[in-house]
């Protein structure tokens, strides 16, 4: 559910998404009443890499 809530936090460049804005992600986590733990951050990065790969395949 968190990953869908942070879908507006992508940094983009000339070739599309480059990664998540971690400051925005942290703010979203706090607004949801959650705590950014090392485990949660690692999980977000895993999903971020998978999403970037999927987006690159579409291009």
Secondary structure, 3 states (H helix, E strand, C coil): CHHHHCCCCEEEECCEEEEECHHHHHHHHHHCCCCCCHHHHHHHHHHHHHHHHHHHHHC
